[in-house]
Amino acid sequence: MSWRVDAPRRARTLQNDCDVELVTQDPFVASAKRRITEQREPPKRKAALTASCSGWSDRPVSTPAKDPSTATFSSAGGKTNANKQVMEVATGPAFTGRMCAASRWIESQRPDSLFSDPLGFNLAGIKGRQNAMGAWILVPRTRFGDDFLIEKYHSNGCRQLVLLGAGMDARAFRLNLPELEVFEIDQQTTFDVKEPLLAHERLTVKGRHALGVDFNVPGEKETWPEKLISAGFDVNIPTVWLLEGLVYYLPNSDFTLMQQQISTLSAPRSALFHDAVSRSYVDAKVVVAGEPFISGSDDYPRLWQKYGFGKNSRAINFEHIRVNRSTRKLDVSPGTSSEVDPARARGQLIVIFFHAEK
């Protein structure tokens, strides 16, 4: 499943796109798709790309002996022998998190992968692996977020990461940032499935906190900052905010409220990254896992400027971001030609990568 509207235009990016659905000429992708369809176990690899404090390197990666998503867990995280069923998330937005995990796992199996997420196999579950998110967006978004976090960890002294709409993100287990506190916020149904699957995994950060919040529920969307602070978040420490696959699902009023809350919680030198879409994208009525895109803007720099995030602000047209398989990095076009402004975005279907600092 993919939420691309401009599929024919994006399909011409051939193997570098590594989209399971559209780029069938890549034999590696085709074999990955067969593995998902047949529900085979993931192949073992000698090494995979992973992050260290100094950058990216290779290290051994283990693969699961079996798929634990077919076990039933109690609310306390322990296995139970009664009523064995496949444990699954209860909402469409939560299921997109499993779709994303599947795409990250597929990418991790490539010899030229841009990142390694071996936990993605289990976090996706059977249904997630059958409906992997389009790699054309998921792979570059994940690597962009990784690079952004690592850079701000070193350059800005950011020692907190908040993942709003965290889904099945596993950065706390795959990025070696030993002084980082990670706060994951998403619907409780996500963590009901996710936490048992991670119970025996080793953190690669200082700490991790999972907070169940539904931004669509009155009361919860207003009070999550208090819950975050109660979990140990420090408003005096520079923070990286990652909002991946979230903004376009929020009503404009809820997004404005979230901007105000992030601004209040953020110390100087904090930074944020999120993907988004232009206003015309909303009119195209894109739906993913039953959930429509309901918000978009042609001027995200202006929207964030008034909440203090105006430093090093940039809205990048996704068409100017390329996966470079030979270097295993992203190539982002420099200069203003790749930036989205109201004049360029008007009437256009544009996927946007936005980042800024406070």
Secondary structure, DSSP 4 states (H G I P E B T S, - for coil): ----S-HHHHHTTHHHH--TTT-TT-HHHHHHHHHHHHTPPPPP-S-EEEEETTEEEEE-----SS-GGGS-B-TTS-B-SSS------SSHHHHHHHHHHHHHHHHHTSTT-S---TTHHHHHHHHHHHTPPPHHHHHHHHHHHHHHHHHHHHHS---EEEEET-TT--HHHHB-EEEEEEEEEE-HHHHHHHHHHHTTPPPSEEEEEEEE--TTSTTHHHHHHHHHHHTT--TTS-EEEEETT-GGGS-HHHHHHHHHHHHHHPPTT-EEEEEEE-HHHHHTT-EETTEE-----S-HHHHHHTTT--EEEEEEEGGGEEEETTTTEEEE--SGGGB--HHHHTT---EEEEEEE-
